[in-house]
Amino acid sequence: MDLDKLDRIIKNEEDWDKFIELLNTINEDYLKSIGKYNLFRISFYTWYVMAEWGRLSPKLEKCLDQAEHILIDAFKIATEKYSKDEDYLWFYGYLISVFPEHFLSIYSDYLKAENAGKQMLNVASRRQYPLAIIFNEKFLEKDILEKGKKDLENMFNESTEVYDYFIRMIELIESEDKK
């Protein structure tokens, strides 16, 4: 699986048929075989497409069930492997708290899902994880911002959409803080 190809499709917002084709090649065995940050990337791509498909392309409607299935499988695998990890707590806490509806098959209720995501962020914040502090507490002290951006660079290549997305979100938090 070429995750960079998935990334390019999302970044360029084109060739959605190829994106759907690539999604159809992802299965549980593949998800179990990849590293933590690649699991995070696939989770992000499926989460992002589920959240933005209407804006990106109506073609994506036909792959939403598959995207949700992959997201939930990736989340379950990540939970088994990394549930005590601050990266995991921040990343999935953010995804779940922003769009809890994508995790209803796990939590069965919107508020339960949203609260679970917030709780994950809270745990990571209490552990002083910079990205959780930024996204959970909207805390923008310069050294925390720099550490958070460095953590993103360590997790995701700077040329990826997942990296760009979280940098945009940090910049949005910064701009709201200046108001």
N, C-alpha and C positions, 0 to 999 in steps of 0.2 A: 504494500500500500504506500503510495506516495502522498504523504500528508502535505507536502509543499504544493502539490497539484490542487488539493482541496483548498488550501489557503489562497492560491492564486485565483481560483474560480470565485471565491467569496470576495477577495480584494478587488478584483476586476468586475465583479457582478455580471458575469457572462458564462456561457457554456453550462447552463444548469442541467442539461441532459447528461453531460459527463459527470457532474456532481452527483446526480441521482444514481448513475451507473456505479460510481465509486462507493457510494453509501451501501449499495446492494452487495458489495464484496466484503463488508465489515461484519464479522460474526463474533460470537463470544470467545472462541478459541483465539482469534486474532487479538481481541482486547486483552485477554489474559497474558499474551506473549509480549506485549509492548511495555516500555518503561513508563514511569509515573507521568512525566511531562507530556509524552505523546498521548497518553490516556486523557490527560487534561485538555490537550488540543482537540482531540476528537469530541470530547464532551462540549467544549466551547463551540465548535463548528455546528454541531447538531442543535445545541441550545440557541445559538444565534440565528440559525435558519428557521427554527420553530418560532422564534420571537419576531423575526423580520421578513418572513416569506412573502407577505402581502406587498411589502415595499420592494423586495428584491425581484420576485418573479412569480406570477400565478402558477407557473409550471411546478413550482416546489410543493404545491398543495398535495400532489400525489405521493410525495415522499415523507410527509409529516409523521405518519405512523411509524415508518422505518426509523426516522430520526429520533423519535421519542424512545423507541425500543433500544436503540444504540445508546442514547444518553442514559437511560435507566440501567442497562447492563454495565456501562462504563462506571457509573456511580456505585453500583453494588460491588464491582471488582475493586474499585478504589477504596471503598469503605472496608472491605476485607483486608486489604494490604496496607492502607495508610491512615486509618481513622485517628491515630494519635498524632499525626504529622501536622504541623502548623500550615504548611502549603495546602494540604488537603482541606483543613478546616476553613481557611480563608477562601479558597477557590470555590469549593462546593457550597459553602455558606453563602457566598455572594450570589452564585447562580440560583440557588434555591430561594433566597430572600427576595431577589429581584423578580423572578418569574416562578412562584410556587406552583402555579398550575401545571408546569411541566413535570412535576414530581408527585402528582396525586396518586399514581399507582404505587408509590412507596408509602406516602403519609395519609392517603385517603381523604384528606380534608385540606382545603386551602389554608386555613389559619394554622393548622398543625404543621404544614409544610413551611409556611412563612416563619413561624416561630422556631422550627428546627434550624432553618438557615440562619436566623438571627442568633440563635444559641451557639451555633458553630463559630460564627464571627466573634461572639462574645468570649468564647473560650480562647480563641487565637489572640484576641486583644489582650486578655488577662495574661497571656504568655508573652506579651510585648512584641508580637509579630507585626512588623511595620505595615504591611499591606492591610492587615485586619484593622489596625489602628486607623489608617487612612480611610478605609471604606466603611468601617463600623462607626467610628467616632467623628469622622470628618475632621480629623486632627491633621494640621498642615504645618507643623513645625519643620523647619528646613532640613534638619538632620533625619527626621522620620521620613520625609519625602524622598530624600536621597537614598536612604536605605531601602525604601519601598521600590523605587525605580531600579535599584541595583538587583533586588530580589526578582523583579520581573525579567531583567536581562539574563539572570542566571537560569530562569525557568524557560523562557521563550526567546527565540531568536528575534532580534529587533526588527526584522523584515516581515514578521508574521502579523496577520490580522488580529490574533489574540493579544499580542503585545500592544499593537496600535490601539485596540479597543480600550484596554485598561489605562494606557497613557491618556487617551481622550477623556476617560472618566476622571482621572486624577486632575487633569486640566480643568474640567468642568467643576469639580469640587473647589479647586483653587479660585476660579473666577467667581463662584458663589460666595466664597469666603471674603473676597475683596469688596463685595457690595455692602 
